[in-house]
Amino acid sequence: MSQRAASVNQLPAIFAACEGAYSDRTIKGYRADLGIFADWCVMRDVPWLPAAPEVVAAFIHDQIPDYRVSTIKRRLCAITFAHRMLELPTPTDANIVRLAARRAARQKASRPQQKRGLTHAIRSKIVTACPDTLAGRRDAALISIGYDTLCRCSELSAMLVEQMTLYPDSACSVLIPRSKSDAAGSGRIAHLSPDTTRLLRTWISDADIKSGPLFRSLHMHRVADGPLATSSIRRLIKRATDRAGLDPALTADLSGHSMRIGAAQDMMVAGFDALAIMQAGGWKSANVVLRYVENASTRDLHQRRWRLLHR
């Protein structure tokens, strides 16, 4: 058996014990990053489990020219994970590794790239342009709910009809039971605007959905049983933006996170503080929120300040 095969064969033992404790996406990422580190070690004829701190430091320096700091840090997390799962000494705790990571951060210093926010103004144009078809009504409801709830694509995909509470006064609340930053599943409650509630009621009624996934794919104008995939939601957003006749550059810069970013930006411009935005979007870190609202809302914030100061 080759050293590469022997290294890869250790991966099942690492992941077997943590089944159910991590999301599939996290496990997939760890598996890919550990495979890259294992291959790098095999090419240099050094063991990767356990890995010596000097080996990990050399790996970091070798990664600097070709990868972002965020990628390097993610791979260090995967290395730490593998050693802890097998109860081995963690090489990433050594000073030589910490210093290598700091050098990488200083050499690759750059502002994080931020996707464009799908703000209320953009949302209104997109929803207005949605056709009067079953697919169009689904798209309008999904984009509006994504904006109102500040949900990620994965949360919209996992959303169930049973999590909706429709009130007689045309209001609606949504339970988001689990998210990327809420692995324990404490959940949060989000509320929909009257317009979004109307779009939601129309979609549920026309699709004749009684329970199960709220947003579903359509095949030959028939509603599927399973949920709409996250990748389909991202494509849906771009198609809806194209349909609204917006700038192609805007379409290219939108992502599945854009509804979440745009809603946070609108809340900041409207005068909400960081804590209120964190609560609305289920964020645990103020740093992430401030980075989200910085790019597109800075000009609006300054204009609002000047209006208030020159009354």
C-alpha positions in Angstrom: 0.0 0.0 0.0 1.4 3.5 -0.9 1.9 6.1 1.7 -0.8 8.2 0.0 -3.3 5.3 0.3 -2.3 4.7 3.9 -2.8 8.4 4.7 -6.2 8.5 3.1 -7.3 5.3 4.8 -7.0 7.1 8.2 -9.7 9.6 7.2 -12.7 7.3 7.8 -11.6 6.7 11.4 -11.4 10.4 11.9 -14.9 11.1 10.7 -16.7 8.1 12.0 -16.7 9.3 15.6 -18.1 12.7 14.8 -21.1 11.7 12.8 -24.1 14.0 13.7 -21.9 16.4 15.6 -20.9 18.4 12.5 -22.8 19.5 9.3 -22.2 17.6 6.1 -20.7 20.8 4.6 -18.1 21.0 7.4 -17.1 17.4 7.1 -16.8 17.7 3.3 -14.5 20.8 3.8 -12.4 19.0 6.4 -12.0 16.0 4.2 -10.9 18.0 1.2 -8.4 20.1 3.2 -6.9 17.1 5.0 -6.5 15.3 1.6 -4.5 18.3 0.4 -2.3 18.4 3.5 -1.8 14.6 3.3 -0.8 14.8 -0.4 1.6 17.6 0.4 3.2 15.5 3.2 3.4 12.4 1.0 5.3 14.4 -1.7 7.9 15.3 0.9 8.0 11.9 2.5 6.9 13.2 6.0 4.1 11.8 8.1 0.9 13.9 8.4 -0.7 12.1 11.3 0.8 13.0 13.7 2.3 16.0 12.0 5.3 17.8 13.4 4.9 21.5 14.1 7.8 22.2 11.7 6.0 20.3 8.9 2.8 22.3 9.4 4.8 25.6 9.4 6.5 24.6 6.2 3.1 23.7 4.7 1.8 27.2 5.6 4.8 28.9 3.9 4.3 26.8 0.8 0.6 27.8 0.6 1.2 31.6 0.9 1.9 32.3 -2.8 -1.2 30.6 -4.1 -3.9 30.8 -1.5 -5.8 33.4 0.6 -5.2 33.6 4.3 -8.8 32.4 4.9 -8.0 29.2 3.0 -4.8 28.7 4.9 -6.6 29.2 8.2 -9.3 26.8 7.2 -6.8 24.1 6.4 -5.1 24.7 9.8 -8.5 24.1 11.4 -8.8 20.8 9.5 -5.3 19.7 10.7 -6.3 20.7 14.3 -9.5 18.8 14.0 -7.8 15.6 12.7 -5.3 15.5 15.6 -7.9 16.2 18.2 -10.3 13.6 16.9 -7.5 11.0 17.3 -6.4 12.5 20.6 -2.9 13.3 19.2 -0.8 16.3 20.2 -2.0 19.3 18.2 0.8 20.8 16.1 -1.0 24.0 15.4 -0.6 25.1 19.0 3.2 25.4 18.6 4.7 28.8 18.4 6.4 28.0 15.1 3.0 27.4 13.5 1.4 30.5 15.1 4.3 32.6 13.8 4.0 31.1 10.3 0.2 31.9 10.3 1.0 35.5 11.3 3.5 35.8 8.5 0.9 34.6 6.1 -1.6 37.1 7.3 0.9 40.0 7.0 2.1 39.0 3.6 -1.4 38.4 2.2 -3.1 41.4 3.9 -6.1 42.4 1.9 -9.7 43.5 2.5 -12.2 40.7 2.3 -14.3 40.7 -0.9 -17.9 41.4 -0.1 -20.8 40.4 -2.3 -23.4 43.0 -3.3 -26.3 43.4 -1.1 -29.9 42.7 -2.4 -31.4 45.7 -0.7 -35.1 46.7 -0.5 -34.9 48.8 -3.6 -33.4 45.9 -5.6 -35.8 43.4 -4.1 -38.8 45.5 -5.1 -37.7 45.6 -8.8 -37.0 41.9 -8.8 -40.3 40.9 -7.3 -42.3 43.2 -9.6 -40.6 41.6 -12.6 -41.5 38.0 -11.5 -44.0 36.6 -13.9 -47.5 35.6 -13.0 -46.7 31.9 -13.1 -46.2 29.3 -10.4 -42.5 29.5 -10.7 -42.7 33.3 -10.6 -44.8 33.3 -7.5 -42.4 30.9 -5.8 -39.4 33.1 -6.8 -41.1 36.3 -5.5 -42.0 34.6 -2.2 -38.5 33.1 -1.7 -36.6 36.4 -2.4 -39.0 38.4 -0.2 -38.7 35.9 2.7 -35.0 35.7 2.3 -34.8 39.5 2.7 -37.2 39.8 5.6 -35.7 36.9 7.6 -32.0 37.6 6.7 -31.8 33.8 6.0 -29.0 32.0 4.2 -29.7 29.9 1.2 -29.3 26.7 3.3 -31.9 28.0 5.8 -34.4 28.8 3.0 -33.8 25.4 1.5 -34.5 23.7 4.9 -37.6 25.9 5.7 -40.8 24.0 6.3 -44.4 24.9 6.0 -44.9 23.9 9.7 -42.4 26.6 10.7 -44.8 29.3 9.4 -47.3 30.9 11.7 -49.9 32.8 9.8 -52.1 35.2 11.9 -55.6 36.5 11.0 -54.3 40.1 10.7 -52.2 39.2 7.7 -49.0 38.9 9.7 -46.6 35.9 9.7 -43.7 34.7 11.8 -41.1 32.1 10.9 -39.2 29.8 13.1 -35.6 29.3 11.9 -34.6 26.2 14.0 -31.0 25.9 13.0 -28.3 27.9 11.2 -24.6 28.0 10.5 -24.0 30.0 13.7 -26.5 28.1 15.8 -25.3 24.5 15.6 -27.1 23.6 18.8 -30.4 24.5 17.2 -31.6 27.1 19.7 -33.5 28.7 16.8 -34.8 32.3 16.2 -38.1 33.8 15.3 -38.3 36.2 12.2 -41.3 38.2 11.2 -42.5 38.9 7.6 -43.9 42.2 6.2 -47.5 42.3 5.1 -46.4 42.3 1.4 -44.1 39.2 1.9 -46.9 37.4 3.8 -49.2 38.0 0.9 -46.7 36.5 -1.5 -46.2 33.6 0.8 -49.9 32.9 1.1 -50.2 33.0 -2.7 -47.4 30.6 -3.3 -48.6 28.1 -0.6 -52.1 28.2 -2.0 -51.2 27.9 -5.7 -48.7 25.2 -5.1 -51.1 23.4 -2.8 -48.5 22.7 -0.2 -49.8 21.5 3.2 -46.6 20.4 4.9 -43.0 19.7 4.3 -40.5 21.8 2.4 -41.7 25.3 1.8 -39.7 26.0 -1.4 -39.5 23.3 -4.0 -38.4 22.7 -7.6 -40.9 22.5 -10.4 -41.0 19.8 -13.0 -43.3 20.2 -16.0 -45.3 22.7 -13.9 -45.7 20.2 -11.1 -44.4 20.8 -7.6 -41.7 18.4 -6.4 -41.8 16.7 -3.0 -38.2 17.6 -2.0 -36.8 21.0 -1.1 -35.2 23.4 -3.6 -31.4 22.9 -3.4 -29.2 25.8 -2.3 -27.4 25.9 -5.6 -30.8 26.2 -7.3 -31.7 29.1 -5.0 -28.5 30.9 -6.0 -29.3 30.5 -9.7 -32.9 31.6 -9.1 -31.7 34.9 -7.7 -29.5 35.6 -10.7 -32.2 34.7 -13.1 -34.7 36.9 -11.3 -32.2 39.8 -11.4 -31.7 39.3 -15.2 -35.4 39.3 -15.7 -35.8 42.6 -13.9 -33.4 44.2 -16.5 -30.9 45.3 -13.9 -27.3 46.0 -14.6 -25.5 42.7 -15.6 -22.6 43.7 -13.3 -25.1 43.7 -10.4 -26.3 40.3 -11.4 -22.8 38.9 -11.5 -22.0 40.3 -8.1 -25.1 38.9 -6.3 -24.9 35.6 -4.4 -27.1 33.5 -2.2 -25.9 35.7 0.7 -27.0 38.9 -1.0 -30.5 39.0 0.6 -29.0 38.7 4.1 -26.4 41.4 3.3 -28.8 43.8 1.7 -31.3 43.5 4.6 -28.5 44.2 7.1 -27.4 47.2 5.1 -30.9 48.6 5.0 -31.3 48.2 8.8 -28.0 50.0 9.4 -29.0 52.9 7.1 -32.4 53.0 8.8 -30.7 53.7 12.2 -30.7 50.2 13.8 -27.6 49.5 15.9 -25.3 46.5 15.5 -27.0 44.5 18.3 -30.4 44.8 16.7 -29.0 43.7 13.3 -27.2 40.7 15.0 -30.5 39.7 16.7 -32.4 40.0 13.4 -30.0 37.9 11.5 -28.8 35.5 14.2 -25.2 36.6 14.1 -22.9 35.9 17.0 -20.1 38.3 16.0 -20.5 42.0 15.6 -17.4 42.0 13.4 -19.2 40.0 10.7 -22.2 42.4 10.8 -20.0 45.5 10.5 -18.2 44.0 7.5 -21.5 43.2 5.8 -22.9 46.7 6.2 -19.7 48.6 5.5 -19.4 48.6 1.7 -22.8 49.5 0.3 -24.1 51.5 3.1 -21.2 53.9 3.9 -22.3 56.5 1.5 -26.0 56.4 2.6 -24.9 56.6 6.3 -22.8 59.7 5.6 -25.6 61.3 3.6 -28.0 60.6 6.5 -25.5 62.1 8.9 -25.2 65.3 6.9 -28.9 65.7 6.6 -29.3 65.4 10.4 -26.4 67.8 11.1 -27.6 70.5 8.7 -31.2 70.7 9.7 
